[in-house]
Amino acid sequence: MNQETLFPFYVRRGASPDEYKAGYINCEGRTVIDAHFQDATSFRDDLASVRLNDRWGVINSYGTVLIPCVYSEALRFCEGRAHFYGASGLVGVLSDDGSVVLPPKYRTISDYNDSLAYVWNGETFGFIDLMGAVVIPPFFEEARQFVDGLAPVQSGGKWGYIDKGASFIIPPKFDSARSYSEGLARVNIDGSWGYIDRKGEYVIPPRYGNCMDFRESLAPAAIAKRGPLGYIDKTGAFVISPKYGFANYFSEGLAAASPPNETRFRFLTKTGSQAFEGEFLGAGDFEHGRCLVSTMETIAYIDPNGNIIWQGPYVTRV
């Protein structure tokens, strides 16, 4: 178990924002793991990927190296598995103890979800289980992750949804489709997006030029494909008017959004009001009450009230 929640921080080394080291702080902004890595990612399932000597490995929340830094890309574990690149450029699967579950053999392997990952052999898509065994042979034109037992796949140029037995539960009839999120999946027909339930029935008819998944019961959406974004609820009604050029997902009740043709983000509440004073050039998601933000001069972790918990000079990693 994690002894405490940790967050990566980045410290500039020299005058250039491209030169920095990374370590980890706790919720109070106190350094727990010194900044001696070349780079570092957020913890996930009590594991984080770090870079030393231009190679990536994995540590636990005590800073102990569990998987040596020998990989070309950061390792992101989901359900105890992470994909990795071999010398050939093909992709395999690692267990969280560092053992190779599947040697590199695919062009693409997704993150695991619902104990399955989709794979691409360069021509077609299929699915493998946690041991790397093929459970759905690669014969789909494209595929996305399983969520709650259903996955969107493309067959004959159209998208539908299969179960883990590879049977179509929702026939391929959409021009595009995404995985389920909070019980709804977004689908596209004739250039318009809407949302369906698990039976394939429209909960929100296709009427958006652009929309995203639901998170915390709200989804960014725009009437026109490149029109201003707002937030809709699960009835399809705009609860925050479409007037933003960029609108991030809500996380822990807050979302970063920017007006059209502006690059500065403000944080919104679910009523659409500004959560606190302050504008940022970069803003992530809130996790465990903290969010990494940046300005022209600084990077910082803030709390849900906009208070600075930790701050340092700007680096390009953020």
Buried (B, 14 or more C-beta within 10 A) or exposed (E): EEEEBBBBBBBBEEEEBEEBBBBBBBBEBEEBBEBEBBBBBBBEEBBBBBBBEEBBBBBBBEBEEBBEBEBEBBBBBBBBBBBBBBEEEBBBBBBBEBEEBBEBBBEBBBBBBBBBBBBBBEEBBBBBBBEBEEBBEBEBBBBBBBBEBBBBBBBEEBBBBBBBEBEBBBEBEBBBBBBBBBEBBBBBBEEBBBBBBBEBEEBBEBEBBBBBBBBBEBBBBBBEEEBBBBBBBBEBEBBBEBBBBBBBBBBBEBBBBBBEEEEBBBBBBBEBEEBBEBBBBBBBBBBEBBBBBBBEEBBBBBBBEBEEBBBBEBBEBB
